Amino acid sequence: MKADPNDLVRYTAEERVNHWVVGMTFILLALSGLAFFHPAFYPLTQLFGGGVWARILHPFLGVLMAITFTAMYFRFHKLNAITPVDKEWLRRVGEMVDGDDHNMPESGKYNGGQKLLFWLLVACMVLLTLSGLIIWRAYFSDLFAIAIVRFGSVVHAAAAAFMIALIMVHVYAAIWTRGTIRAMLYGTVSRAWAKQHHPAWYKEQTRGVK
């Protein structure tokens, strides 16, 4: 895609790589996790070389996702601090869902919905990491009572299911808001896109530019 010199840079190459590594590991974890969750999904283990390999690879992929997600957290957590403007945005989210975003509070680089999603994903990631370590039989589960391991399994499954639902919302919103996926593929957005969806960020980026 040919770059337009008037476009605004939304994500650096490093930020995009970080995002896609997290995204790809999440997909692999979701597929292998579903295979363990119910026998109907067990054929998914063939994507990993069979049940044994899926069981071996799943926790190591989890470690990779935890590390890369942590890196992403430190990149973006300050930008996702909830402000009064974001709370007002969330109170009026029904207007956005109805397709009318013209009277929404002016959002910065991220709007209230994106920030709420970010913190819910952070919570899920913490639960998945801690519970995953508890139930990792090869290394850690022997350190805990069987009741704790069983509880960890329930927490892990519930957090994973909730995170899958959140990611589905994330993907849908990215597709629904035309021009969003381009930002994570190429790193830039048009000025028109920025002005419509993130006006406060647009003003910040174009301050002093005629």
C-alpha positions as CSV (number, residue, x, y, z in Angstrom):
1,M,0.0,0.0,0.0
2,K,1.4,3.4,-1.1
3,A,1.9,5.7,1.9
4,D,0.2,9.1,1.8
5,P,2.5,11.8,3.2
6,N,-0.5,13.4,4.8
7,D,-1.4,10.3,6.8
8,L,-0.8,10.2,10.6
9,V,1.4,7.6,12.2
10,R,-0.6,5.6,14.7
11,Y,1.7,2.6,15.4
12,T,5.4,2.1,15.0
13,A,6.7,-1.1,13.4
14,E,7.8,-2.4,16.8
15,E,4.4,-1.8,18.3
16,R,2.7,-3.6,15.3
17,V,5.1,-6.6,15.7
18,N,4.3,-6.8,19.4
19,H,0.6,-6.7,18.7
20,W,0.7,-9.5,16.0
21,V,2.9,-11.8,18.1
22,V,0.4,-11.5,20.9
23,G,-2.4,-12.0,18.4
24,M,-0.9,-15.1,16.8
25,T,0.0,-16.8,20.1
26,F,-3.5,-16.1,21.3
27,I,-5.0,-17.9,18.3
28,L,-2.7,-20.9,18.9
29,L,-3.6,-21.0,22.6
30,A,-7.3,-20.7,21.9
31,L,-7.2,-23.6,19.4
32,S,-5.2,-25.9,21.6
33,G,-7.1,-24.8,24.7
34,L,-10.5,-25.6,23.0
35,A,-9.1,-29.1,22.1
36,F,-8.6,-29.8,25.8
37,F,-11.9,-28.2,26.8
38,H,-14.2,-30.6,25.1
39,P,-13.8,-33.9,23.1
40,A,-15.6,-32.3,20.1
41,F,-12.7,-30.0,19.6
42,Y,-10.0,-32.6,20.1
43,P,-9.2,-32.9,16.4
44,L,-7.8,-29.4,16.6
45,T,-4.7,-31.0,18.3
46,Q,-3.7,-32.2,14.8
47,L,-2.7,-28.7,14.1
48,F,0.0,-29.1,16.6
49,G,1.1,-32.6,15.7
50,G,-1.3,-34.5,17.9
51,G,-2.5,-34.5,21.5
52,V,0.9,-35.0,23.2
53,W,2.5,-32.1,21.3
54,A,-0.5,-29.8,21.8
55,R,-0.3,-30.5,25.6
56,I,3.5,-29.8,25.6
57,L,3.3,-26.6,23.4
58,H,0.3,-25.0,25.0
59,P,1.9,-23.8,28.3
60,F,5.1,-22.6,26.5
61,L,2.9,-20.6,24.0
62,G,1.2,-19.2,27.1
63,V,4.6,-18.1,28.5
64,L,5.4,-16.4,25.2
65,M,2.0,-14.6,25.2
66,A,2.4,-13.5,28.8
67,I,5.8,-12.0,28.0
68,T,4.8,-10.2,24.8
69,F,1.5,-9.1,26.4
70,T,3.4,-7.6,29.3
71,A,5.6,-5.7,26.9
72,M,2.4,-4.4,25.2
73,Y,1.0,-3.4,28.6
74,F,4.0,-1.3,29.4
75,R,3.8,0.4,26.0
76,F,0.1,1.3,26.3
77,H,-1.1,1.4,29.9
78,K,-0.6,5.1,30.4
79,L,-2.5,5.8,27.2
80,N,-5.4,3.7,28.5
81,A,-5.9,5.5,31.8
82,I,-9.6,6.1,32.3
83,T,-10.6,9.8,32.3
84,P,-13.9,11.5,32.9
85,V,-14.2,11.9,29.2
86,D,-14.0,8.1,28.8
87,K,-16.6,7.6,31.4
88,E,-19.0,9.9,29.6
89,W,-18.1,8.1,26.3
90,L,-19.1,4.7,27.9
91,R,-22.3,6.2,29.2
92,R,-23.2,7.2,25.7
93,V,-21.9,4.1,24.0
94,G,-25.4,3.2,22.8
95,E,-25.2,6.1,20.3
96,M,-22.0,4.7,18.9
97,V,-23.6,1.2,18.5
98,D,-26.5,2.8,16.7
99,G,-24.0,4.2,14.2
100,D,-24.1,7.9,15.3
101,D,-20.7,9.0,16.6
102,H,-21.0,12.7,15.8
103,N,-22.0,13.8,19.3
104,M,-19.7,11.5,21.2
105,P,-17.2,13.0,23.6
106,E,-13.9,13.7,21.9
107,S,-11.6,10.8,22.6
108,G,-7.8,10.7,22.5
109,K,-5.7,8.0,21.0
110,Y,-8.1,5.5,22.5
111,N,-11.8,5.9,23.3
112,G,-13.6,4.7,26.5
113,G,-14.6,1.4,24.9
114,Q,-11.0,0.6,23.8
115,K,-9.7,1.5,27.3
116,L,-12.2,-0.7,29.0
117,L,-11.3,-3.6,26.7
118,F,-7.6,-3.1,27.4
119,W,-8.1,-3.4,31.2
120,L,-10.4,-6.4,30.9
121,L,-7.8,-8.1,28.8
122,V,-5.1,-7.2,31.4
123,A,-7.3,-8.8,34.1
124,C,-7.8,-11.9,32.0
125,M,-4.1,-12.2,31.2
126,V,-3.2,-12.0,34.9
127,L,-5.8,-14.8,35.8
128,L,-4.7,-17.0,32.9
129,T,-1.0,-16.6,33.8
130,L,-1.4,-17.3,37.5
131,S,-3.9,-20.2,37.0
132,G,-1.8,-21.6,34.1
133,L,1.3,-21.8,36.3
134,I,-0.8,-23.6,39.1
135,I,-2.1,-26.3,36.7
136,W,1.2,-26.7,34.7
137,R,1.7,-30.4,35.7
138,A,5.2,-30.7,34.4
139,Y,6.6,-28.0,36.7
140,F,4.3,-26.4,39.2
141,S,1.1,-28.3,40.0
142,D,2.8,-30.6,42.5
143,L,3.5,-27.6,44.6
144,F,-0.2,-27.0,45.3
145,A,-3.0,-29.0,46.9
146,I,-5.3,-30.8,44.5
147,A,-8.2,-28.5,45.5
148,I,-6.2,-25.5,44.4
149,V,-5.2,-27.1,41.1
150,R,-8.8,-27.9,40.4
151,F,-9.9,-24.4,41.2
152,G,-7.1,-23.1,39.0
153,S,-8.4,-25.2,36.1
154,V,-11.9,-23.7,36.5
155,V,-10.4,-20.1,36.7
156,H,-8.2,-20.8,33.6
157,A,-11.1,-22.1,31.5
158,A,-13.4,-19.2,32.6
159,A,-10.8,-16.5,32.0
160,A,-9.9,-18.1,28.6
161,A,-13.6,-18.2,27.5
162,F,-14.1,-14.5,28.6
163,M,-10.9,-13.5,26.8
164,I,-12.0,-15.2,23.6
165,A,-15.2,-13.3,23.7
166,L,-13.4,-10.0,24.3
167,I,-11.1,-10.6,21.3
168,M,-14.1,-11.4,19.1
169,V,-15.5,-8.0,20.1
170,H,-12.1,-6.4,19.4
171,V,-11.9,-8.0,15.9
172,Y,-15.5,-7.1,15.1
173,A,-15.0,-3.5,16.1
174,A,-11.8,-3.3,14.0
175,I,-13.6,-4.5,11.0
176,W,-16.7,-2.4,11.7
177,T,-14.7,0.8,12.0
178,R,-13.4,1.1,8.5
179,G,-9.7,2.0,8.3
180,T,-8.8,0.6,11.7
181,I,-7.1,-2.6,10.5
182,R,-4.9,-0.5,8.2
183,A,-3.4,1.1,11.2
184,M,-2.1,-2.2,12.6
185,L,-1.0,-3.4,9.1
186,Y,0.8,-0.3,7.9
187,G,1.0,1.9,11.0
188,T,-0.8,4.9,9.6
189,V,-4.4,6.3,9.4
190,S,-5.9,9.0,7.2
191,R,-6.5,12.4,8.7
192,A,-10.2,12.0,8.0
193,W,-10.3,8.8,10.0
194,A,-8.4,10.3,12.9
195,K,-10.6,13.4,12.9
196,Q,-13.8,11.4,13.0
197,H,-12.9,8.6,15.4
198,H,-10.3,10.2,17.7
199,P,-10.7,14.0,17.4
200,A,-8.7,14.9,20.5
201,W,-5.8,12.7,19.3
202,Y,-6.1,14.3,15.8
203,K,-5.9,17.8,17.3
204,E,-2.8,16.8,19.3
205,Q,-1.1,15.3,16.3
206,T,-1.8,18.2,13.9
207,R,-1.3,21.0,16.4
208,G,0.7,23.8,14.7
209,V,0.3,22.2,11.3
210,K,-1.6,24.2,8.7
